[in-house]
Amino acid sequence: MLNPKIRKALDWFVGSALILLGIVGGLVPVLQGWIFILAGLAVLSSHSRWARELLRRFQQLGRSVRQSVWSRRADSDNGDPSDEK
């Protein structure tokens, strides 16, 4: 196993690099930057309160978006007349 101080420094380096890659990925149309940002926050969340809180907020946002998509899909599957032209 790695020394805890080395592990923490490595986690900070990897997490920060992933977040920076995510920011760059947000500017480049080929990369999906948000995936790298979430991965970086996941790595940093074991060492940082702000990263843990930000990751939790993103998870809540993801759940609400998923719920919204599923409810819209269920409405369209039930023959909702507002979808008809």
QUIJO-V307055 format. One record per residue. N is the residue number from 1. SS is DSSP state (hx for helix, st for strand, lp for the rest). D_FIRST is the distance of its C-alpha to the first C-alpha in whole Angstrom. Layout:
BEGIN
n->(N N)
ss->(SS SS)
d_first->(D_FIRST D_FIRST)
END
This chain:
BEGIN
n->(1 2 3 4 5 6 7 8 9 10 11 12 13 14 15 16 17 18 19 20 21 22 23 24 25 26 27 28 29 30 31 32 33 34 35 36 37 38 39 40 41 42 43 44 45 46 47 48 49 50 51 52 53 54 55 56 57 58 59 60 61 62 63 64 65 66 67 68 69 70 71 72 73 74 75 76 77 78 79 80 81 82 83 84 85)
ss->(lp lp lp hx hx hx hx hx hx hx hx hx hx hx hx hx hx hx hx hx hx hx hx hx hx hx hx lp lp lp lp lp hx hx hx hx hx hx hx hx hx hx hx hx lp lp lp lp hx hx hx hx hx hx hx hx hx hx hx hx hx hx hx hx hx hx hx hx hx hx hx hx hx hx hx hx hx lp lp lp hx hx hx lp lp)
d_first->(0 4 7 9 11 10 9 12 14 13 14 17 18 18 19 22 23 23 26 27 28 29 32 33 33 35 37 37 39 37 33 33 31 31 28 26 27 26 22 22 23 21 18 19 20 17 18 22 25 27 25 24 28 29 27 29 32 31 31 34 36 34 36 39 39 39 41 44 43 44 47 48 48 49 52 53 52 55 58 58 61 60 58 61 63)
END
